[in-house]
Amino acid sequence: MGLIDTLNRTAVALENKAKEINPPKAVKCPRCGSTDFISTAKGYSKGKGLLGTALIGSAGLVFGTSKNTVCCVCKQCSKKWEV
């Protein structure tokens, strides 16, 4: 078991060194710098889908899809932004 313990300690040391070199980036509010926020994913827009359907028929439902982005709202200053 001595070899396994040594390998585990070496792996942990390498992970810690990697975190020092490239620390994980925390998402912060662009206005106040707070990390206390609510995040939601954008999804399908019913209004755009109905408008597309009205214009070109059932194939217009595709217009309701949006890009895959995450919207955040800061709990401190109410700033809204996309990640």
C-alpha positions as CSV (number, residue, x, y, z in Angstrom):
1,M,0.0,0.0,0.0
2,G,3.0,2.3,0.3
3,L,3.2,2.7,-3.5
4,I,-0.5,3.6,-3.8
5,D,-0.3,6.2,-1.1
6,T,2.8,7.8,-2.7
7,L,1.0,7.9,-6.1
8,N,-2.1,9.5,-4.5
9,R,0.0,12.1,-2.7
10,T,1.8,12.9,-6.0
11,A,-1.4,13.2,-7.9
12,V,-2.9,15.6,-5.3
13,A,0.3,17.6,-5.4
14,L,0.2,17.9,-9.2
15,E,-3.5,18.9,-9.1
16,N,-2.7,21.7,-6.5
17,K,0.2,22.9,-8.7
18,A,-2.0,23.0,-11.8
19,K,-4.6,25.1,-9.8
20,E,-1.8,27.5,-8.8
21,I,-0.7,27.9,-12.4
22,N,-4.2,28.2,-13.9
23,P,-6.7,29.1,-11.1
24,P,-10.4,28.5,-11.9
25,K,-12.1,31.6,-13.1
26,A,-15.1,32.6,-11.0
27,V,-18.0,34.3,-12.7
28,K,-18.5,37.8,-11.2
29,C,-20.9,40.6,-11.8
30,P,-19.4,43.1,-14.3
31,R,-20.8,46.0,-12.3
32,C,-20.1,45.3,-8.7
33,G,-17.9,42.2,-8.7
34,S,-20.2,40.1,-6.6
35,T,-20.4,36.4,-7.0
36,D,-23.9,36.2,-5.6
37,F,-26.2,35.9,-8.6
38,I,-29.0,33.8,-10.1
39,S,-28.4,32.1,-13.5
40,T,-30.9,30.8,-15.9
41,A,-30.6,29.2,-19.4
42,K,-32.3,30.7,-22.3
43,G,-34.5,28.3,-24.2
44,Y,-37.3,28.4,-26.7
45,S,-39.2,31.6,-27.4
46,K,-42.9,30.9,-27.9
47,G,-43.5,34.4,-29.4
48,K,-40.8,34.0,-32.1
49,G,-42.1,30.4,-32.8
50,L,-45.6,31.7,-33.3
51,L,-44.5,34.5,-35.5
52,G,-42.5,32.2,-37.7
53,T,-45.4,29.8,-37.9
54,A,-47.7,32.7,-39.0
55,L,-45.2,33.8,-41.7
56,I,-44.1,30.5,-43.3
57,G,-46.2,27.7,-41.7
58,S,-45.2,24.8,-39.4
59,A,-41.5,25.1,-40.4
60,G,-41.5,28.5,-38.8
61,L,-41.4,26.9,-35.4
62,V,-37.7,26.7,-35.8
63,F,-37.5,30.5,-35.4
64,G,-38.4,30.1,-31.7
65,T,-35.1,28.5,-30.9
66,S,-32.4,30.7,-29.5
67,K,-28.6,30.4,-29.0
68,N,-27.5,28.4,-25.9
69,T,-26.6,31.1,-23.5
70,V,-26.9,31.6,-19.7
71,C,-28.4,34.8,-18.3
72,C,-27.3,36.0,-14.9
73,V,-28.9,38.5,-12.6
74,C,-26.8,39.9,-9.7
75,K,-28.6,39.8,-6.3
76,Q,-26.6,42.8,-5.1
77,C,-27.1,45.4,-7.9
78,S,-29.7,43.7,-10.2
79,K,-27.3,43.9,-13.2
80,K,-28.3,41.4,-16.0
81,W,-25.7,39.9,-18.3
82,E,-25.0,36.8,-20.5
83,V,-22.3,34.3,-19.9
